[in-house]
Amino acid sequence: MSASPPSLPARERAALADLLDELGPDAPTCCEGWTTAHLAAHLAVRDRRPDALPGYGLELLPGGGRLAWWSHRLEDRLRTSTPYAEVVGRVRSGPPVWSPTALPAVATAIDTAEYAIHHEDVRRAQPGWEPRPLPREEQDRLWAGLALHARRAAGRRGLVLRRSDAPGTEKRFGDAGRTVTGEPLELMLWVSGRRGVARVDVS
C-alpha cells in the first residue's frame, strides 16, 4: 500500500522551510518589523511551547495583541540564542509528538492557514514575486478556513468574500459591507492583513 501524500499544511511547511534556508536570516517578510529569522523563531516556538499558544490566540481578538507579550518574548529568546539553521530545522521537523499542534485534527484546523500565509509572507516580500497556482482542492481547503480571520476583518462594517475561481460562491460576515473578490489564497492574505500583496478586487 502506498503512503498517502503529505497534507496541505505539511507541504506548505516544507516549502517554507526550504525558502527560509535559501534566503538566510536577514531577508524581509510581509510581517512588519520581521525578518526571516523572526518568522522562523515564531513558528518554532508555536510548535514547541504550548504556553505560547494562548498569546497567539489572543492576537486574533480585537485588542488582544498587547496581551501576547509572553509569546513574543519566547520568540526573541530563541532567535537570539539559537543558530538560524537550527531554528529552521525545528520548523521543518514540525511539532514534537506531545505538542497539541501535533494532533492531526488540530494541525488541519490551525496549520493550513498559518503555513499558507507565512509561506506567502516570505515569498511576496522578495523582488519579482508572482502568485503561484494552487490546485482546486487546496483552494477549497483555504476557503473552508477563512472564517476566523474574516470575522476579525469584517468588524462592524460587515464583509462579503467572493470566489473568483468559483462563480456564485461567497461567504458573508455581518451586514453586507465591502465585497472582496479573489481566489481563496488571495482572500486569506487579505483578511489576515496582507492587503498590500493580496491580488483581490474590493468594492
Secondary structure, DSSP 4 states (H G I P E B T S, - for coil): -PPPPPPHHHHHHHHHHHHHHHH-TT-B-SSTT-BHHHHHHHHHHHHH-GGGHHHHHHHTSTTGGGG-HHHHHHHHHHHHHS-HHHHHHHHHH---TTSGGGSHHHIIIIIHHHHHHHHHHHHTTSTT-------HHHHHHHHHT-HHHHHHHHTTT-EEEEESSSTT-EEEESSS-EEEEE-HHHHHHHHTT-TTT---EE-
